[in-house]
Amino acid sequence: MASGLLSVIINPISGRGSARKLPERFERLAREVGMTVDMRLTQREGHAKELAESARQKAAVVACAGGDGTINEVVNGLGAGGPPLLLVPTGTGNALAREVGAHADPVRYAASLRERRTVTRDLGRLHDGRLFAGLVGAGFEAECVRVYKEVRTGSIGRFQYVKLMGGFMWRAIADSDFQTLQLTTDLPSPPVPLASWVLLAISPVFGGPVRFLPHANPNDGLLDALVMRDRVRLYSVLRMLVLGLIHQTRLSSKVDFVTSTHVRLDAHEPDGRPVPYQVDGDFAGYLPIEVEMLPGALTLVAPR
């Protein structure tokens, strides 16, 4: 693997634009491991996916410098079973990169490239073919993401992100008291109660230190679902955040946990409101959706 083409995809506005400083570090990495390098900067939403699609057949390794949204685009461009992906986190959340221990400095991957060290993990695939490596959320939490996408412009720092999300959560509590989310699975299990919001996770990482599904295993071929039965109220949201921070959501009597390899998620709100869903932190549309697991479909360059 320490030969051939290193294709680099950089989102220059990710985080506070720190990714702009990375080209020289990628060039040094390529020199140290004896690879040629092709560097591309994204110019618009969806561009990272296009660049990854182009790199899939010619690159020995594809590197992505960006946040969760950029990484999701690259994963979708490479597809299941694509070339190894090297992650350099420059976003605000960096959920997948944080989970796998990705390096912010590309040069620190030199030993892994020389020694051809990789790790694999599961991917999820939605009914429309979209892949994800972290999680899908529907209901309250997805409404927060939807509103955030509406108002965000340009790069954003972590403190500003937290401040904005606090306002969006307050707005979503008032606007997303959904009550009819219905999860069905392909594995034998008791009927799952109707819910106000649902998380479908491959990764245990939600955002920062929060772990709503700390037991999720990205290498077991199973999708872990959290089904929240409680009404969306300020108290119930704060309680779940606290339990997520201490990684003890199983203590809640209002939550059900389900594992499966294929799920369908529907909703039929009495007032006809559509229920939003998000994919790896990006608003993606409205229910219904179906999700299936693709075991071991993503290969990453090992950070260590």
PyMOL commands that set and color helices and strands:
alter all, ss='L'
color gray80, all
select helices_A, chain A and resi 18-21+23-33+47-55+68-78+95-100+106-114+140-151+158-175+234-245+249-251
alter helices_A, ss='H'
color red, helices_A
select strands_A, chain A and resi 5-10+36-41+61-66+85-89+118-126+131-132+135-139+182-185+197-201+223-228+255-260+262-266+276-279+282-286+289-301
alter strands_A, ss='S'
color yellow, strands_A
deselect
rebuild
show_as cartoon
